[in-house]
Amino acid sequence: MENFDYGIIGGGPAGYTVGMMLARQGKTVVLFEKDKMGGTCLNKGCIPTKSFLHASDVYSQMKNMSSYGIYADNITFDFSKIIDNKNQTVEKIRKSLELAVKNSGVKIIHAEACVKDKNTVIAKDEEYSVKNIILATGSKPKEIKGLEFDGEFILSSDDILNLEELPKSILIVGSGAIGVEWARILSNFGVEVTLTEMAEHLIPLADIEVSKRIERIFKQKKIKFFLNDSIEKIEGQNITLKSQNTITAEKILVAAGRIPVCPTCECESVLGDACGEIQLAHYAIHQAKAKALGIPFNKNLVPSVIYGEPEIAWVGLREQDTDETYKKSVLPITALGKAWCDNCTDGFIKLITKDDKIYGAHIVSKEASSLIHILLTAIQNNVKVSDIQKMCFAHPTYAEGVFDLLISL
Ligand SMILES: Cc1cc2nc3c(=O)[nH]c(=O)nc-3n(C[C@H](O)[C@H](O)[C@H](O)COP(=O)(O)OP(=O)(O)OC[C@H]3O[C@@H](n4cnc5c(N)ncnc54)[C@H](O)[C@@H]3O)c2cc1C
């Protein structure tokens, strides 16, 4: 029987990060992955969706370049090539990931693992003796009663990646990050998209003004949505909502959350989606870092990002979390020269401040996914508004919007 300091079950962001970091410290590590290295993030989540999103955004932009004097008539796309490109991107990343994991000294076992006892893991009928077990087994799409996945009509976020052709119409259940990103991808490609959301607003976890702005943008883009609503009845492709609105859709995508995959067993720790805490790849990665290197992170300041045009990003307190002692300030993106050059003027930067300190940041804008980190750095490190006012921001950038907003406080 082989002996290791650590046995890690799951080769997603949590598992491979903690594995590599422990191995680099001289620990002996064995990592078990039953499917593909990279986990949900690389194979079914973050990366494939962003590859599709990029293709669909470029396609959509190309159709709207005439104001720049660029005329691209009869633009078409080949969905099978878009899928090939996505697959190649995922494979390239997976190859370099596997190499990096192996080079760090982690032994990878491509097999389903189960825990026999707190010091023994079994995979492919072999026993591995380990001093510590870390579970990084991830999560899976949540099914809703009456909307069980069949892979044909009622799809999970895994199933939708297997489509070889785009449907003409789709109903998306749930308007969190996964629902909104798929709504954007499919709408850009010309699919008739309808969303249903049980909450009062789209993206229920976002600041209220962000939700309302996205609702406005979706209306402009002809993405239909129903709030405070859910499916009551399905007859063939005819769907009746609780509101009695009816929709005809070729497919239904259920994007109503994910449930942890976490075998009950004795183990040293559980990391990533399997914990059932914040189900984001960067949360998994930073939990792994905290475990392996003892470098903690502030779990109340985990940035959220929803991709597409425009990006949506936020961190810290939302307007609905605050009282009148907090000040809210909003800079429309139209104030920025760069936004006009890019023809991306719909959006805003919103800050929640109090006593010379920033408590929350909410951005709807191109580059929001990067911009949010400036504000995260300020919030987490108690950087004063008056200190940021002394900084020099480059022009023309989206980042100077942060300065413009703070100098006006
Ligand atoms: C459509 C979609 C888009 C997303 N986009 C983003 C995004 O843009 N940004 C972001 O931060 N997050 C995003 N996420 C979430 C992100 O993918 C997850 O938070 C992240 O993958 C969690 O990492 P993990 O290591 O905990 O689990 P996972 O990535 O799920 O990895 C777990 C691994 O464990 C393996 N495993 C499970 N049981 C066993 C076993 N018994 N033996 C061996 N192996 C086993 C699984 O095969 C899997 O590979 C997205 C998710 C989806 C579905």
Ligand as a Chemical Component Dictionary entry (heavy atoms), coordinates in Angstrom:
data_LIG
# 
_chem_comp.id                   LIG 
_chem_comp.type                 NON-POLYMER 
_chem_comp.pdbx_formal_charge   0 
_chem_comp.three_letter_code    LIG 
# 
loop_
_chem_comp_atom.comp_id 
_chem_comp_atom.atom_id 
_chem_comp_atom.alt_atom_id 
_chem_comp_atom.type_symbol 
_chem_comp_atom.charge 
_chem_comp_atom.model_Cartn_x 
_chem_comp_atom.model_Cartn_y 
_chem_comp_atom.model_Cartn_z 
_chem_comp_atom.pdbx_ordinal 
LIG C1  C1  C 0 -22.223 27.113 -15.775 1  
LIG C2  C2  C 0 -21.317 27.500 -14.624 2  
LIG C3  C3  C 0 -20.582 28.652 -14.718 3  
LIG C4  C4  C 0 -19.753 29.029 -13.669 4  
LIG N1  N1  N 0 -19.030 30.188 -13.783 5  
LIG C5  C5  C 0 -18.254 30.568 -12.765 6  
LIG C6  C6  C 0 -17.479 31.753 -12.851 7  
LIG O1  O1  O 0 -17.505 32.465 -13.868 8  
LIG N2  N2  N 0 -16.711 32.115 -11.811 9  
LIG C7  C7  C 0 -16.664 31.357 -10.667 10 
LIG O2  O2  O 0 -15.950 31.743 -9.724  11 
LIG N3  N3  N 0 -17.357 30.216 -10.549 12 
LIG C8  C8  C 0 -18.147 29.810 -11.567 13 
LIG N4  N4  N 0 -18.837 28.642 -11.470 14 
LIG C9  C9  C 0 -18.720 27.854 -10.216 15 
LIG C10 C10 C 0 -17.412 27.023 -10.199 16 
LIG O3  O3  O 0 -17.400 26.173 -11.330 17 
LIG C11 C11 C 0 -17.327 26.213 -8.921  18 
LIG O4  O4  O 0 -17.498 27.066 -7.821  19 
LIG C12 C12 C 0 -15.974 25.518 -8.815  20 
LIG O5  O5  O 0 -15.781 24.623 -9.877  21 
LIG C13 C13 C 0 -15.876 24.759 -7.489  22 
LIG O6  O6  O 0 -14.653 24.103 -7.420  23 
LIG P1  P1  P 0 -14.495 22.762 -6.557  24 
LIG O7  O7  O 0 -13.075 22.342 -6.686  25 
LIG O8  O8  O 0 -15.046 22.953 -5.207  26 
LIG O9  O9  O 0 -15.457 21.688 -7.242  27 
LIG P2  P2  P 0 -15.525 21.155 -8.736  28 
LIG O10 O10 O 0 -14.932 22.085 -9.681  29 
LIG O11 O11 O 0 -16.927 20.719 -8.939  30 
LIG O12 O12 O 0 -14.600 19.875 -8.714  31 
LIG C14 C14 C 0 -14.937 18.722 -7.980  32 
LIG C15 C15 C 0 -14.283 17.542 -8.655  33 
LIG O13 O13 O 0 -14.399 16.400 -7.786  34 
LIG C16 C16 C 0 -14.553 15.242 -8.583  35 
LIG N5  N5  N 0 -15.117 14.197 -7.734  36 
LIG C17 C17 C 0 -16.273 14.220 -7.037  37 
LIG N6  N6  N 0 -16.426 13.070 -6.334  38 
LIG C18 C18 C 0 -15.325 12.324 -6.575  39 
LIG C19 C19 C 0 -14.909 11.043 -6.146  40 
LIG N7  N7  N 0 -15.622 10.291 -5.293  41 
LIG N8  N8  N 0 -13.715 10.549 -6.592  42 
LIG C20 C20 C 0 -12.959 11.290 -7.453  43 
LIG N9  N9  N 0 -13.325 12.510 -7.904  44 
LIG C21 C21 C 0 -14.484 13.010 -7.472  45 
LIG C22 C22 C 0 -15.507 15.721 -9.687  46 
LIG O14 O14 O 0 -15.431 14.871 -10.827 47 
LIG C23 C23 C 0 -14.973 17.134 -9.953  48 
LIG O15 O15 O 0 -14.031 17.127 -11.001 49 
LIG C24 C24 C 0 -19.646 28.214 -12.509 50 
LIG C25 C25 C 0 -20.379 27.015 -12.440 51 
LIG C26 C26 C 0 -21.206 26.660 -13.480 52 
LIG C27 C27 C 0 -21.975 25.362 -13.387 53 
# 
loop_
_chem_comp_bond.comp_id 
_chem_comp_bond.atom_id_1 
_chem_comp_bond.atom_id_2 
_chem_comp_bond.value_order 
_chem_comp_bond.pdbx_ordinal 
LIG C1  C2  SING 1  
LIG C2  C3  SING 2  
LIG C2  C26 DOUB 3  
LIG C3  C4  DOUB 4  
LIG C4  N1  SING 5  
LIG C4  C24 SING 6  
LIG N1  C5  DOUB 7  
LIG C5  C6  SING 8  
LIG C5  C8  SING 9  
LIG C6  O1  DOUB 10 
LIG C6  N2  SING 11 
LIG N2  C7  SING 12 
LIG C7  O2  DOUB 13 
LIG C7  N3  SING 14 
LIG N3  C8  DOUB 15 
LIG C8  N4  SING 16 
LIG N4  C9  SING 17 
LIG N4  C24 SING 18 
LIG C9  C10 SING 19 
LIG C10 O3  SING 20 
LIG C10 C11 SING 21 
LIG C11 O4  SING 22 
LIG C11 C12 SING 23 
LIG C12 O5  SING 24 
LIG C12 C13 SING 25 
LIG C13 O6  SING 26 
LIG O6  P1  SING 27 
LIG P1  O7  DOUB 28 
LIG P1  O8  SING 29 
LIG P1  O9  SING 30 
LIG O9  P2  SING 31 
LIG P2  O10 DOUB 32 
LIG P2  O11 SING 33 
LIG P2  O12 SING 34 
LIG O12 C14 SING 35 
LIG C14 C15 SING 36 
LIG C15 O13 SING 37 
LIG C15 C23 SING 38 
LIG O13 C16 SING 39 
LIG C16 N5  SING 40 
LIG C16 C22 SING 41 
LIG N5  C17 SING 42 
LIG N5  C21 SING 43 
LIG C17 N6  DOUB 44 
LIG N6  C18 SING 45 
LIG C18 C19 SING 46 
LIG C18 C21 DOUB 47 
LIG C19 N7  SING 48 
LIG C19 N8  DOUB 49 
LIG N8  C20 SING 50 
LIG C20 N9  DOUB 51 
LIG N9  C21 SING 52 
LIG C22 O14 SING 53 
LIG C22 C23 SING 54 
LIG C23 O15 SING 55 
LIG C24 C25 DOUB 56 
LIG C25 C26 SING 57 
LIG C26 C27 SING 58 
# 
